Amino acid sequence: LFFTDSSTEFWASDVKWFSLLESTNWLEIIRRVLKKAIEVAECLERQHTNVLLIEESATDLCCVISSLVQVMMDSYSRTKSGFQSLIQKEWVIGGHGFLDRCNHLHRSGKEEAPVFLLLLNCVWQLVQQYPPAFEFTETYLTVLSDSLYVPIFSTFFFNSQHQKDTNSSGEGFETQSGPFRFLTVWDWSVQFDPKAQAFLNNPLYAEKPKPDRSQRKTARFKHQRQLSLPLTQTKSSPKRGFFREETDHLIKNLLGKRIGKFINSSEELPNTFREFYDSWHSKPVDYHGLLLPCIDGPEIKVWAQRYLRWIPEAQLHGGGTIATAAKILDLMEEVQSLQLKMDEEHSQAVSGDVHAAPMLRNSARLSSLFPFALLQRQSIKPALPTSTWKDLEVEDDLVKRDDEFVDLSNDVI
């Protein structure tokens, strides 16, 4: 759907674009995942109920749901460092099978599934709906999705940390200077210069205000994690093991106290969900508190920067959010330059040239898909609206033909 070889192919598919998009069911999957994350957030926020995520044969959707819930409920997860820690904890250290899911070795496509891309799509929906709540931009998410398939980075290449350590210490990776070291994807200086890295930071981010010193002295209640460990040494069964016995006891308590309540009252869940969803959206948005995505109808959109960036016909010349971000970055750089100049005059100290040139002087020429698409080929727009193509037998000629200018000044009425 998103790969077109020519302008003719693009305009031919444009006639049935929305039906083709709906047939992929991709946006519906995103909406369902966001809805399930809201249901989990309701249990935690409103009902104060613990939630246990279980999959029968894998942990793919558990990673997606748990990561989304933390992004929605924890403002720290919406910062660059917090989101990086979240990915490392839930996906990398958690042992998500990137090697099989991304099919890096191209051995078999049976285990291939865009699970991590599904998470980034869901987070992108939140970034689009609540831009001031996130320290990173959609460009950050696009670059992160591209890094998933760059083989020089080990972050998203192995199925587990054990597999990474085993392969890194192999004899085949020994070099003259020592053992081979994989690069980490979080070192953005490997891929981008400082000017390009500026597009990863959201200039409109509403940073959380720091509390006063007087408030810091107040008593803090430290969260204590309750571990299911015995008070005295006990002899565990050699067949099942200690942790198996403990988890069996835990599951029995959960089934009796928590899960049974939801099974017996399954009809109440949609009503409470809708009430919780509508109640939250009726209040002003707290960008440092709970965030609930809009999931109704056209609120779920296509991630244009990632999927349409190589199609010049889909770009907005001189417009889009990236052009706005470029203008804001220019203003921020100018303000910083003026601030340095004022500090220099105030201190009467001789420093270097502080009149830095704006980062993007030609920002008006940017497209909505900058910095990924560079408009290398021109778009040829059809002479007639796309809705009338199929009614004409000469549609191929019309698509390839430029717009014609007809002079009507000499016509006789």
C-alpha positions in Angstrom: 0.0 0.0 0.0 2.8 2.4 0.8 5.3 1.4 -1.9 4.7 2.9 -5.3 7.2 2.7 -8.1 5.8 5.6 -10.2 3.6 8.6 -10.1 1.1 6.7 -12.4 0.8 3.9 -9.8 0.3 6.4 -7.0 -2.6 8.2 -8.7 -4.2 4.9 -9.8 -4.2 3.7 -6.2 -5.5 7.0 -4.9 -8.9 6.3 -6.2 -9.5 3.5 -3.7 -7.0 4.6 -1.1 -9.3 4.5 1.9 -10.8 1.2 1.0 -7.3 -0.3 0.6 -6.2 1.2 4.0 -9.3 -0.3 5.7 -8.7 -3.7 4.2 -5.3 -3.9 5.9 -7.1 -3.7 9.3 -3.9 -2.0 10.7 -5.7 1.1 12.1 -8.3 -1.1 13.7 -5.6 -3.2 15.4 -4.1 0.1 16.8 -7.5 1.2 18.1 -8.1 -2.1 19.8 -4.7 -2.1 21.5 -5.2 1.5 22.7 -8.7 0.5 24.0 -7.2 -2.4 25.9 -4.6 -0.1 27.4 -7.3 2.3 28.6 -9.1 -0.6 30.2 -6.0 -1.6 32.2 -5.4 2.1 33.1 -9.0 2.2 34.4 -8.4 -0.8 36.7 -5.2 0.8 38.1 -6.4 4.4 38.3 -10.1 4.2 39.2 -10.7 0.8 40.7 -7.2 0.5 42.3 -7.0 -3.1 41.2 -3.8 -5.0 40.3 -3.6 -6.2 36.8 -1.9 -9.4 35.6 -1.2 -9.7 31.9 -1.0 -13.2 30.6 -0.6 -14.7 27.1 -0.9 -18.3 26.4 2.0 -18.8 23.9 4.0 -15.5 23.9 4.5 -12.2 25.6 4.3 -9.9 22.6 1.0 -8.1 23.4 1.9 -8.1 27.1 4.9 -5.9 26.2 2.8 -3.6 24.1 0.0 -3.2 26.6 2.3 -2.7 29.7 4.5 -0.2 27.8 1.5 1.8 26.7 0.0 1.9 30.1 3.2 3.2 31.6 3.4 5.9 28.9 -0.2 6.9 29.6 0.2 7.0 33.4 3.8 8.0 34.1 5.0 11.4 32.8 8.6 10.2 33.1 8.0 7.6 30.4 7.1 10.5 28.1 10.7 11.9 28.3 13.5 10.7 26.1 15.4 9.1 29.0 12.3 7.6 30.5 11.1 6.2 27.2 14.5 4.7 26.6 14.5 3.1 30.0 11.0 1.7 29.3 12.1 0.1 26.1 15.2 -1.3 27.7 13.3 -2.7 30.6 10.2 -4.1 28.9 11.6 -5.2 25.6 15.4 -5.6 25.5 16.0 -6.9 29.1 12.6 -8.5 29.1 13.7 -10.7 26.3 11.5 -9.8 23.3 12.4 -11.9 20.3 13.6 -9.1 18.0 15.6 -11.5 15.9 12.6 -13.7 15.1 9.9 -11.0 15.0 12.0 -8.8 12.7 13.3 -11.8 10.7 16.8 -10.2 10.6 18.4 -13.4 9.2 15.7 -13.9 6.6 15.5 -17.6 7.5 11.7 -18.0 7.9 8.8 -15.7 8.1 6.7 -17.8 10.4 7.7 -15.9 13.5 7.8 -12.5 11.8 5.4 -9.9 13.2 5.6 -6.1 13.6 5.1 -6.1 17.3 7.5 -3.3 18.3 6.3 -1.3 15.3 2.8 -1.6 16.7 3.9 -0.1 20.0 5.6 2.8 18.2 2.4 3.4 16.2 0.3 3.6 19.3 2.8 5.9 21.0 2.7 8.1 17.8 -1.1 8.4 18.2 -0.5 9.9 21.7 2.3 12.2 20.5 0.0 13.5 17.8 -2.9 14.1 20.1 -0.9 15.5 23.0 2.3 17.1 21.7 3.2 19.2 24.8 3.2 16.0 27.0 6.2 14.4 25.2 9.8 15.5 25.2 10.5 13.6 21.9 8.9 14.1 18.5 7.4 11.9 15.8 10.8 12.1 14.1 12.3 10.4 17.1 9.9 7.6 16.8 10.5 7.3 13.0 14.2 7.2 13.5 13.7 4.5 16.3 11.6 2.4 13.9 14.3 2.7 11.2 17.0 1.7 13.7 15.1 -1.5 14.3 16.5 -2.8 11.0 20.0 -1.4 11.1 22.3 -4.4 11.6 25.1 -2.5 13.3 23.1 -1.9 16.4 22.6 -4.8 18.9 19.7 -3.2 20.8 17.0 -4.6 18.6 18.9 -7.5 17.0 18.9 -10.5 19.4 16.2 -12.5 21.1 17.7 -12.2 24.6 20.6 -10.8 26.5 22.0 -14.3 26.8 22.0 -14.6 23.0 23.7 -11.3 22.7 26.4 -12.1 25.2 27.0 -15.5 23.7 27.4 -14.2 20.1 29.5 -11.2 21.2 32.1 -13.4 23.0 32.5 -15.8 20.0 35.9 -16.3 18.4 34.6 -15.0 15.1 34.2 -11.5 16.6 37.8 -11.2 17.8 39.7 -8.4 16.2 43.2 -7.0 16.5 42.2 -4.4 19.0 40.1 -6.8 21.1 36.6 -8.4 21.2 34.0 -7.0 18.9 31.7 -4.4 20.5 28.2 -3.8 19.2 26.9 -0.2 19.0 23.8 0.9 20.9 21.0 2.5 19.1 20.6 5.2 21.8 23.9 6.9 20.8 22.3 9.2 18.2 25.6 10.8 17.4 26.5 7.7 15.4 23.7 8.4 12.9 23.1 12.2 13.1 25.0 15.4 13.5 23.9 17.8 16.3 21.7 19.8 13.9 19.8 16.7 12.8 19.5 15.6 16.5 17.6 18.8 17.2 14.6 17.4 15.4 14.4 14.6 17.9 13.6 17.0 20.7 10.1 18.6 21.0 10.5 22.4 21.3 6.9 22.6 22.6 7.4 20.2 25.5 5.8 21.3 28.7 8.5 20.4 31.2 7.3 19.4 34.6 8.0 22.1 37.1 10.4 21.3 39.9 9.0 21.4 43.4 10.2 24.0 45.9 12.8 23.2 48.5 10.2 23.6 51.2 8.0 21.0 49.7 10.9 18.6 49.3 11.3 18.4 53.1 7.9 16.9 53.5 7.7 13.2 54.4 7.8 10.8 51.5 6.2 7.4 51.6 8.5 5.0 49.9 7.0 2.3 47.9 7.9 -1.1 49.3 7.7 -4.1 47.0 6.1 -7.1 48.5 8.1 -10.2 47.6 6.6 -13.6 47.9 9.5 -15.1 49.9 9.3 -17.4 52.9 10.1 -16.1 56.3 12.0 -19.3 57.2 13.9 -21.8 55.0 11.6 -24.4 53.6 12.4 -27.5 51.5 11.0 -27.0 48.1 9.8 -29.8 45.9 12.5 -31.0 43.4 9.9 -31.4 40.7 8.0 -28.2 40.8 10.4 -25.8 42.5 9.8 -23.1 45.1 8.7 -20.3 42.7 6.2 -22.6 41.0 4.6 -23.3 44.4 4.5 -19.7 45.3 3.0 -18.6 42.0 0.3 -21.3 42.3 -0.7 -19.9 45.7 -0.7 -16.4 44.2 -2.9 -17.4 41.3 -5.4 -19.0 43.6 -5.7 -15.8 45.5 -6.1 -13.8 42.4 -8.7 -16.1 40.9 -10.7 -15.9 44.1 -10.4 -12.2 44.8 -9.8 -10.4 41.6 -10.3 -12.2 38.4 -13.5 -13.9 39.5 -15.1 -10.5 40.0 -14.5 -9.4 36.4 -15.6 -12.8 35.0 -18.9 -12.7 36.9 -19.6 -9.1 36.0 -18.4 -9.0 32.4 -21.3 -6.7 31.3 -20.2 -4.0 33.7 -16.8 -3.5 32.1 -17.9 -1.7 28.9 -20.1 0.6 30.9 -17.5 1.6 33.4 -14.9 1.9 30.6 -17.1 4.4 28.7 -17.9 6.3 31.8 -14.2 6.5 32.7 -13.3 7.4 29.2 -15.9 10.2 28.8 -15.3 11.6 32.3 -11.6 12.0 31.6 -12.0 13.7 28.2 -14.5 16.1 29.7 -11.8 17.6 32.0 -8.8 19.8 31.1 -5.8 17.8 30.0 -3.0 17.5 32.6 0.1 16.9 30.5 2.0 15.5 33.5 -0.8 13.2 34.7 -2.9 10.5 33.1 -3.3 10.6 29.3 -6.0 8.7 27.5 -5.9 8.6 23.7 -8.9 9.4 21.6 -9.9 6.2 19.9 -13.2 7.2 18.2 -13.4 7.1 14.4 -10.9 9.4 12.5 -8.8 10.1 15.7 -6.7 7.1 14.7 -4.6 8.3 11.8 -1.9 7.0 9.5 1.7 7.6 10.5 2.5 9.6 7.4 6.1 10.5 8.2 7.1 6.8 8.4 4.9 5.3 5.7 4.6 8.0 3.1 7.9 9.8 3.3 9.3 8.3 0.1 6.3 9.3 -2.0 6.7 12.9 -3.2 3.0 13.2 -4.2 2.0 12.7 -0.5 4.1 15.6 0.8 3.1 19.1 1.8 5.5 21.5 0.3 6.6 24.1 2.8 4.0 22.9 5.3 3.3 20.3 7.9 4.4 19.9 11.5 8.1 19.5 10.7 8.1 23.0 9.1 6.5 24.4 12.3 9.1 22.7 14.4 11.9 24.1 12.2 10.6 27.6 12.7 10.5 27.1 16.4 14.0 25.7 16.5 15.2 28.8 14.5 13.5 31.1 17.1 15.0 29.1 20.0 18.5 29.4 18.5 18.1 33.1 18.0 16.9 33.6 21.6 19.9 31.6 22.8 22.3 33.6 20.7 20.8 36.9 22.1 21.1 35.5 25.6 24.8 34.7 25.1 25.3 38.2 23.7 23.6 39.8 26.8 25.7 37.6 29.1 28.8 38.6 27.3 28.1 42.3 27.6 27.1 42.0 31.2 30.3 40.2 32.2 32.5 42.2 29.9 34.3 39.1 28.9 35.7 38.4 25.5 34.3 35.2 23.9 33.9 33.7 20.6 31.4 34.5 17.9 28.0 34.2 19.4 26.1 35.3 16.3 25.3 31.7 15.2 23.5 31.4 11.9 20.0 30.0 12.0 19.8 26.3 11.8 17.5 26.2 8.9 17.4 29.4 6.8 15.4 27.7 4.1 12.8 26.2 6.3 10.0 27.5 4.1 11.1 25.1 1.4 10.8 22.1 3.6 8.1 19.5 3.1 6.0 17.8 5.7 8.1 14.6 5.5 11.5 16.3 6.0 14.2 15.2 6.8 13.5 11.8 5.3 12.2 12.6 1.8 14.2 15.0 -0.4 11.8 15.4 -3.3 14.1 13.9 -5.9 11.4 13.5 -8.5 8.6 15.7 -9.5 5.0 14.9 -9.1 2.6 14.7 -12.1 -0.9 15.5 -11.1 -3.7 14.1 -13.2 -5.8 16.5 -15.4 -9.1 15.2 -14.0 -10.3 14.4 -10.5 -9.5 10.9 -9.4 -13.2 10.0 -8.9 -13.7 10.1 -12.7 -10.8 8.1 -13.8 -12.5 4.7 -13.8 -15.3 6.1 -16.0 -12.9 6.9 -18.8 -11.2 4.4 -21.1 -8.2 6.6 -21.6 -7.2 7.0 -18.0 -3.6 5.9 -18.5 -3.1 8.8 -21.0 -4.7 11.3 -18.7 -2.5 10.3 -15.8 0.6 10.7 -17.8 -0.5 14.0 -19.4 0.2 17.4 -17.8 -2.6 19.9 -17.1 -3.6 21.7 -20.3 -4.3 25.5 -20.4 -7.3 26.5 -22.4 -7.8 30.1 -23.4 -11.4 31.1 -23.2 -11.0 34.7 -23.9 -12.0 34.4 -27.6 -14.9 32.2 -27.2 -18.2 33.5 -28.4 -21.1 33.3 -25.9 
